[in-house]
Amino acid sequence: MKITEENAVQQIKNRNEKAIAFIIQTYGSLLTAIIKRHVHYNEHNEKIGPSIPIK
């Protein structure tokens, strides 16, 4: 079956590995940017977290 934007989610639910490859190929740059932003945000919070008093 050909993977398209319309059927990608259903194919992932059906455990079709080609659907994951489609998502990575189609949205890889966006996924990378989002992941880097969250990793950087979490690293930043871990560095400042202990210095902020928690009430």
DSSP file (Angstrom, degrees, kcal/mol; ACC not computed):
  #  RESIDUE AA STRUCTURE BP1 BP2  ACC     N-H-->O    O-->H-N    N-H-->O    O-->H-N    TCO  KAPPA ALPHA  PHI   PSI    X-CA   Y-CA   Z-CA
    1    1 A M              0   0    0      0, 0.0     2,-0.3     0, 0.0     0, 0.0   0.000 360.0 360.0 360.0 138.2    0.0    0.0    0.0
    2    2 A K        -     0   0    0      1,-0.0     2,-0.5    16,-0.0     5,-0.1  -0.622 360.0-131.5 -78.5 133.0    1.2    3.5   -0.8
    3    3 A I        +     0   0    0     -2,-0.3     2,-0.3    15,-0.1    -1,-0.0  -0.731  33.9 168.9 -88.2 130.2    1.7    5.7    2.2
    4    4 A T     >  -     0   0    0     -2,-0.5     4,-1.3     1,-0.0     3,-0.4  -0.816  51.0-100.5-129.9 171.0    0.2    9.2    1.9
    5    5 A E  T  4 S+     0   0    0     -2,-0.3     4,-0.4     1,-0.2     3,-0.1   0.853 122.0  56.3 -60.1 -33.1   -0.5   12.0    4.4
    6    6 A E  T  4 S+     0   0    0      1,-0.2    -1,-0.2     2,-0.1     4,-0.2   0.817 119.5  26.9 -70.7 -31.0   -4.1   10.8    4.5
    7    7 A N  T  > S+     0   0    0     -3,-0.4     4,-2.3     2,-0.1    -1,-0.2   0.385  91.0  98.9-114.5   4.5   -3.4    7.3    5.6
    8    8 A A  H  X S+     0   0    0     -4,-1.3     4,-2.2     1,-0.2     5,-0.2   0.913  84.6  48.4 -61.1 -45.3    0.0    7.6    7.4
    9    9 A V  H  > S+     0   0    0     -4,-0.4     4,-2.4     1,-0.2    -1,-0.2   0.930 112.8  47.8 -63.5 -44.8   -1.5    7.6   10.9
   10   10 A Q  H  > S+     0   0    0      1,-0.2     4,-1.6    -4,-0.2    -1,-0.2   0.894 111.3  51.4 -63.0 -38.4   -3.7    4.6   10.2
   11   11 A Q  H  <>S+     0   0    0     -4,-2.3     5,-2.8     2,-0.2    -1,-0.2   0.858 108.3  51.4 -67.9 -34.5   -0.7    2.8    8.8
   12   12 A I  H ><5S+     0   0    0     -4,-2.2     3,-2.0     3,-0.2    -2,-0.2   0.925 108.6  51.4 -65.4 -43.2    1.4    3.6   11.9
   13   13 A K  H 3<5S+     0   0    0     -4,-2.4    -2,-0.2     1,-0.3    -1,-0.2   0.833 106.9  54.2 -60.6 -31.4   -1.4    2.2   14.0
   14   14 A N  T 3<5S-     0   0    0     -4,-1.6    -1,-0.3    -5,-0.2    -2,-0.2   0.366 120.2-114.9 -82.8   5.3   -1.3   -0.9   11.8
   15   15 A R  T < 5 +     0   0    0     -3,-2.0     2,-0.8     1,-0.2    -3,-0.2   0.811  56.4 163.2  65.2  34.0    2.5   -1.1   12.6
   16   16 A N    >>< -     0   0    0     -5,-2.8     3,-1.4     1,-0.2     4,-0.8  -0.759  28.0-158.7 -84.3 110.5    3.6   -0.5    9.0
   17   17 A E  H 3> S+     0   0    0     -2,-0.8     4,-1.9     1,-0.3     3,-0.3   0.785  88.4  66.2 -62.0 -27.9    7.2    0.5    9.3
   18   18 A K  H 3> S+     0   0    0      1,-0.2     4,-2.1     2,-0.2    -1,-0.3   0.802  94.4  59.5 -64.9 -27.2    7.0    2.2    5.9
   19   19 A A  H <> S+     0   0    0     -3,-1.4     4,-2.3     2,-0.2    -1,-0.2   0.893 104.0  49.3 -68.2 -39.1    4.7    4.8    7.4
   20   20 A I  H  X S+     0   0    0     -4,-0.8     4,-2.6    -3,-0.3     5,-0.2   0.918 110.4  50.7 -64.6 -42.7    7.3    5.8   10.0
   21   21 A A  H  X S+     0   0    0     -4,-1.9     4,-2.6     1,-0.2    -2,-0.2   0.893 109.3  52.0 -60.7 -39.4    9.8    6.2    7.1
   22   22 A F  H  X S+     0   0    0     -4,-2.1     4,-2.8     2,-0.2     5,-0.3   0.927 110.0  48.1 -62.0 -46.1    7.3    8.3    5.3
   23   23 A I  H  X S+     0   0    0     -4,-2.3     4,-3.2     2,-0.2    -2,-0.2   0.919 113.6  47.0 -62.4 -44.2    6.8   10.6    8.3
   24   24 A I  H  X S+     0   0    0     -4,-2.6     4,-1.3     1,-0.2    -1,-0.2   0.915 115.1  45.8 -64.5 -42.9   10.6   11.0    8.8
   25   25 A Q  H  < S+     0   0    0     -4,-2.6    -2,-0.2    -5,-0.2     4,-0.2   0.902 121.0  38.5 -66.5 -40.3   11.2   11.7    5.2
   26   26 A T  H  < S+     0   0    0     -4,-2.8    -2,-0.2    -5,-0.2    -3,-0.2   0.896 134.6  18.6 -78.2 -41.8    8.3   14.2    5.0
   27   27 A Y  H  X S+     0   0    0     -4,-3.2     4,-2.9    -5,-0.3     5,-0.2   0.165  84.9 117.6-119.1  16.5    8.6   15.9    8.3
   28   28 A G  H  X S+     0   0    0     -4,-1.3     4,-2.5     1,-0.2     5,-0.2   0.877  77.9  48.9 -55.7 -44.5   12.2   15.1    9.4
   29   29 A S  H  > S+     0   0    0      2,-0.2     4,-2.1    -4,-0.2    -1,-0.2   0.915 113.8  46.6 -63.9 -42.9   13.4   18.6    9.4
   30   30 A L  H  > S+     0   0    0      2,-0.2     4,-2.3     1,-0.2    -2,-0.2   0.922 112.4  50.1 -64.9 -44.6   10.5   19.8   11.5
   31   31 A L  H  X S+     0   0    0     -4,-2.9     4,-2.6     1,-0.2     5,-0.2   0.909 110.0  51.2 -60.2 -42.9   10.8   16.9   13.9
   32   32 A T  H  X S+     0   0    0     -4,-2.5     4,-2.6    -5,-0.2     5,-0.2   0.922 110.3  48.6 -61.1 -45.3   14.5   17.6   14.4
   33   33 A A  H  X S+     0   0    0     -4,-2.1     4,-2.1     2,-0.2    -1,-0.2   0.910 113.2  47.0 -62.7 -43.1   13.9   21.3   15.1
   34   34 A I  H  X S+     0   0    0     -4,-2.3     4,-2.2     2,-0.2    -2,-0.2   0.926 113.2  48.1 -65.5 -45.2   11.2   20.4   17.7
   35   35 A I  H  X S+     0   0    0     -4,-2.6     4,-2.7     1,-0.2     5,-0.2   0.922 111.9  49.3 -63.2 -44.5   13.3   17.8   19.4
   36   36 A K  H  X S+     0   0    0     -4,-2.6     4,-2.6    -5,-0.2     5,-0.2   0.904 110.4  51.6 -61.6 -40.7   16.3   20.1   19.6
   37   37 A R  H  X S+     0   0    0     -4,-2.1     4,-2.4    -5,-0.2    -1,-0.2   0.922 113.2  44.1 -62.4 -44.2   14.2   22.8   21.1
   38   38 A H  H  X S+     0   0    0     -4,-2.2     4,-2.6     2,-0.2    -2,-0.2   0.884 113.4  50.0 -70.4 -38.6   12.8   20.5   23.8
   39   39 A V  H  X S+     0   0    0     -4,-2.7     4,-2.6     2,-0.2     5,-0.2   0.933 113.2  46.8 -64.3 -44.9   16.1   19.0   24.6
   40   40 A H  H  X S+     0   0    0     -4,-2.6     4,-2.4    -5,-0.2    -2,-0.2   0.922 112.8  49.9 -62.3 -44.1   17.7   22.5   24.9
   41   41 A Y  H  X S+     0   0    0     -4,-2.4     4,-2.3    -5,-0.2    -2,-0.2   0.919 112.8  46.5 -60.8 -45.5   14.7   23.7   27.1
   42   42 A N  H  X S+     0   0    0     -4,-2.6     4,-2.1     2,-0.2    -1,-0.2   0.893 112.1  50.1 -66.4 -40.0   15.0   20.6   29.4
   43   43 A E  H  X S+     0   0    0     -4,-2.6     4,-1.6     2,-0.2    -1,-0.2   0.910 111.2  49.9 -63.3 -41.3   18.8   21.0   29.7
   44   44 A H  H  X S+     0   0    0     -4,-2.4     4,-1.9     1,-0.2     5,-0.2   0.918 110.9  48.7 -63.5 -44.3   18.4   24.6   30.5
   45   45 A N  H  X S+     0   0    0     -4,-2.3     4,-2.2     1,-0.2    -1,-0.2   0.853 108.4  53.9 -66.2 -34.7   15.7   23.9   33.2
   46   46 A E  H  < S+     0   0    0     -4,-2.1    -1,-0.2     1,-0.2    -2,-0.2   0.857 108.9  50.1 -67.0 -33.6   17.9   21.2   34.8
   47   47 A K  H  < S+     0   0    0     -4,-1.6    -2,-0.2     1,-0.2     4,-0.2   0.892 122.5  30.1 -72.0 -39.3   20.8   23.7   35.1
   48   48 A I  H >X S+     0   0    0     -4,-1.9     3,-0.7     1,-0.1     4,-0.6   0.639  99.9  87.1 -94.8 -15.1   18.6   26.4   36.8
   49   49 A G  G >< S+     0   0    0     -4,-2.2     3,-1.5     1,-0.2    -3,-0.1   0.904  86.4  47.8 -53.7 -54.0   16.2   24.1   38.5
   50   50 A P  G 34 S+     0   0    0      0, 0.0    -1,-0.2     0, 0.0    -2,-0.1   0.751 106.3  59.3 -64.7 -22.9   18.1   23.5   41.8
   51   51 A S  G <4 S+     0   0    0     -3,-0.7    -2,-0.2    -4,-0.2    -3,-0.1   0.601  89.4  83.0 -82.3  -9.2   18.9   27.2   42.3
   52   52 A I  S << S-     0   0    0     -3,-1.5     2,-0.1    -4,-0.6    -1,-0.0  -0.841  85.2-125.3 -96.2 120.4   15.2   28.1   42.4
   53   53 A P        -     0   0    0      0, 0.0     2,-0.5     0, 0.0    -2,-0.1  -0.400  19.0-146.0 -66.4 138.3   13.6   27.6   45.8
   54   54 A I              0   0    0      1,-0.1     0, 0.0    -4,-0.1     0, 0.0  -0.916 360.0 360.0-107.0 126.7   10.5   25.4   45.7
   55   55 A K              0   0    0     -2,-0.5    -1,-0.1     0, 0.0     0, 0.0   0.421 360.0 360.0 -97.7 360.0    7.8   26.3   48.3
